[in-house]
C-alpha cells in the first residue's frame, strides 16, 4: 500500500496510508504531498487519489466608482505629462540636429581657413628663403 508524506509549511507528517491521508487532507486542503515515486512535493489538490473538496474563492469586490474616477484622472494627467515630454524631446532633437549642422559648417570653415593659413605661411617661407639667398649673394659679392 502507498505511504504518503505531507508538508504543512515545512512540518512533515507521515508516512500515512490513503484512508489516514484523506482524513488529514479533508482538515487541511492546503497541504503538499510526497510519495517516493514523486520527484518533488505536490499540492494535494493536484493528486487524484485524495478527496479534496475545494471551496471556490469569493468573487472580487466591485471597485468603487470614485476610485475608478480617480485612477482615470491620474491616467489623463500621465498622458498629458507624456505628451509634454514627447514634445520636449522632439524640440531638443531638432535643436541638436541644427547644432550638429552648424558644427559641420564651422568645421568646414575652420578647415578652409587652416588651408589658407598654410598656403600663406608657405608663401612667406618661400619669400623668406629667397630673400636669404639674395642676401647671401649680396654678402658674397661685397667681399
C-alpha positions as CSV (number, residue, x, y, z in Angstrom):
1,X,0.0,0.0,0.0
2,X,1.2,3.5,-0.8
3,X,2.5,5.6,2.1
4,X,2.2,9.4,1.8
5,X,4.1,12.2,3.5
6,X,2.6,15.6,3.9
7,X,4.2,19.1,4.4
8,X,2.4,21.9,6.2
9,X,4.7,24.9,5.9
10,X,7.8,22.7,6.4
11,X,6.3,20.5,9.1
12,X,6.4,16.9,7.7
13,X,3.8,14.3,8.7
14,X,3.8,10.7,7.6
15,X,4.0,8.1,6.4
16,X,0.3,7.7,6.2
17,X,-1.9,5.3,4.3
18,X,-4.7,6.5,1.9
19,X,-7.5,6.5,4.5
20,X,-5.5,8.5,7.0
21,X,-4.2,10.7,4.3
22,X,-7.7,11.6,3.1
23,X,-8.7,12.4,6.7
24,X,-5.7,14.7,7.1
25,X,-6.4,16.3,3.7
26,X,-10.0,16.9,4.5
27,X,-9.0,19.0,7.5
28,X,-6.2,20.9,5.6
29,X,-6.6,21.1,1.8
30,X,-3.5,23.4,1.5
31,X,-1.0,20.6,2.3
32,X,1.7,19.4,-0.1
33,X,2.1,15.6,-0.5
34,X,5.0,13.4,-1.5
35,X,5.4,9.7,-2.3
36,X,8.7,8.0,-3.2
37,X,7.5,7.8,-6.8
38,X,7.3,11.6,-7.0
39,X,10.3,13.8,-7.8
40,X,9.0,16.8,-5.7
41,X,6.3,17.9,-3.3
42,X,2.9,18.4,-5.0
43,X,-0.2,20.3,-3.8
44,X,-2.8,17.7,-2.6
45,X,-5.4,19.4,-4.8
46,X,-3.3,18.1,-7.8
47,X,-3.3,14.5,-6.7
48,X,-6.4,12.5,-7.9
49,X,-6.1,9.9,-5.1
50,X,-7.1,12.4,-2.4
51,X,-10.7,13.5,-1.8
52,X,-10.2,17.3,-1.7
53,X,-13.2,19.5,-1.7
54,X,-12.2,23.0,-2.6
55,X,-14.3,25.9,-1.9
56,X,-14.3,28.4,-4.7
57,X,-12.8,31.8,-3.7
58,X,-15.3,34.7,-3.2
59,X,-15.8,36.8,-6.2
60,X,-13.8,40.0,-6.4
61,X,-15.5,43.1,-4.9
62,X,-16.7,45.8,-7.2
63,X,-14.2,48.7,-7.5
64,X,-15.8,51.9,-6.1
65,X,-16.6,54.5,-8.8
66,X,-14.7,57.3,-7.0
67,X,-11.6,55.1,-7.1
68,X,-12.0,54.4,-10.8
69,X,-12.6,58.1,-11.5
70,X,-9.5,59.0,-9.5
71,X,-7.4,56.5,-11.5
72,X,-8.8,57.8,-14.8
73,X,-7.9,61.3,-13.7
74,X,-4.3,60.2,-12.9
75,X,-4.1,58.4,-16.2
76,X,-5.1,61.6,-18.0
77,X,-2.5,63.6,-16.1
78,X,0.1,61.0,-17.0
79,X,-0.9,61.1,-20.7
80,X,-0.6,64.9,-20.6
81,X,2.8,64.7,-19.0
82,X,4.0,62.1,-21.5
83,X,2.7,64.3,-24.4
84,X,4.7,67.3,-23.0
85,X,7.8,65.1,-22.6
86,X,7.4,63.9,-26.2
87,X,7.2,67.5,-27.5
88,X,10.2,68.5,-25.4
89,X,12.2,65.5,-26.8
90,X,11.2,66.5,-30.3
91,X,12.2,70.1,-29.8
92,X,15.5,69.0,-28.3
93,X,16.2,66.5,-31.1
94,X,15.5,69.2,-33.7
95,X,17.8,71.7,-31.9
96,X,20.6,69.1,-31.7
97,X,20.2,68.4,-35.4
98,X,20.5,72.1,-36.1
99,X,23.6,72.4,-33.8
100,X,25.2,69.4,-35.5
101,X,24.6,71.0,-38.9
102,X,26.2,74.3,-37.7
103,X,29.1,72.4,-36.2
104,X,29.7,70.7,-39.5
105,X,29.6,74.1,-41.2
106,X,32.0,75.6,-38.7
107,X,34.3,72.6,-39.0
108,X,34.4,73.1,-42.8
109,X,35.1,76.8,-42.4
110,X,37.9,76.1,-39.9
111,X,39.4,73.5,-42.3
112,X,39.3,76.0,-45.2
113,X,40.9,78.8,-43.0
114,X,43.6,76.4,-41.9
115,X,44.4,75.5,-45.5
116,X,44.6,79.2,-46.4
117,X,46.9,79.9,-43.5
118,X,49.2,77.0,-44.5
119,X,49.3,78.4,-48.1
120,X,50.1,81.9,-46.8
121,X,52.8,80.6,-44.4
122,X,54.3,78.5,-47.2
123,X,54.4,81.6,-49.5
124,X,56.1,83.7,-46.7
125,X,58.6,80.9,-46.0
126,X,59.4,80.7,-49.8
127,X,59.8,84.5,-49.9
128,X,62.0,84.4,-46.8
129,X,64.2,81.7,-48.3
130,X,64.5,83.7,-51.5
131,X,65.5,86.9,-49.5
132,X,68.0,84.9,-47.5
133,X,69.5,83.6,-50.7
134,X,69.7,87.1,-52.2
135,X,71.2,88.4,-49.0
136,X,73.8,85.7,-49.1
137,X,74.7,86.6,-52.7
138,X,75.0,90.3,-51.8
139,X,77.3,89.5,-49.0
140,X,79.5,87.3,-51.2
141,X,79.8,90.0,-53.9
142,X,80.8,92.6,-51.3
143,X,83.7,90.5,-50.1
